[in-house]
């Protein structure tokens, strides 16, 4: 027989997932309901309304995809891309490459453009690429945790509109931690996940889409044979290449028609509802300021230790900090030491950055002073044990100064 599940009390200070807010975990213990129970349908409506606030949008279609954040990326691209269409993907980290791969699988002619890891794209570079390639869709990350960079988006939506291009934004790493006004920035489709700045577990993916995207998706509406009625209306476009990630069918499921599609993940909907409720109760401006302060505290602390930050700091995400592993230090040994002796997890990175940087996350429930100070103090201790000379106490003092200054 296996023992009861009893994990060590880890402090998850990597690039995600993070420790869920205890209130979210409590909400997840509520009784299960059937997916068509009137109470549950009301909870679904509440989720839509809460996430309109989170996404800063009036979009009717604001809902959840049952799955991790990647499920919403797949749902968005599967439902938007018609085979053979050109999709432009600005790549400035691992998750740009992910969107290239997913788009190819759905039959797109994918045009990737790349920026050096640690940098982002200028608006002029994006405009030049749009003019040159004339895509139907631009698919971009807001923040890419692999490089800790955030792509400026404030003007990209208007640029895409001026060229009649749909803009899909993957905000997995930033929603709830950085300002992302969907309507004001004219973003057509935005998706995220709970496990980063929203303070929840992975397994549910909020998504919002506007009327421009709705029109394109409904053109491809298809009703399953076993659900069709004489009133069913089929779209004239090619069928969406995924059943599970068919946003047209998911929209029918979330609508008042409640047309059966899948069995809603009840417990995850409770989690998403509580994540949205907690964030809006705090207030978006306060949440953004809390993440920004934690970011400054980590950055100042690391530099006080004599460590060098990675990437263009003008475009650093507010919730993940990249730092170079000091020369002569075994980065993985340090990470193991943090986990074994302090129950603290930080991240390494991928591809060209693997083994070169650590990534320290200050997201959601963990974007708070005690988590930051404990992490910096523990890192000091582990580096000292590895005979790396650092000014002991300087990191915590520097971070505390940031919090005292406010």
Secondary structure by P-SEA (a helix, b strand, c coil): cccccccccccccccccccccaaaaaaaaccccccccaaaaaaaaaaaaaaaaaacccccccccccccaaaaaaaaaaacccccbbbbbbcccaaaaaaaaaaaaaccbbbbbbccccccccaaaaaaaaaaccccbbbbbccccccccccccccaaaaaaaabbbbbbbccccccccccccccccccbbbbbccccccccccbbbbbbcaaaaaaaaaacccccccccccbbbbcccccccccccaaaaaaaaccccccccccaaaaaaaaaaaaaaaaaacaaaaaaaaaaaaaaaaaaaaaaccccccccccccccbbbbccccccaaaaaaaaaaaccccccccccccccccbbbbbbccccccaaaaaaaaaaaaaaaaaaccccccaaaaaaaaaaaaac
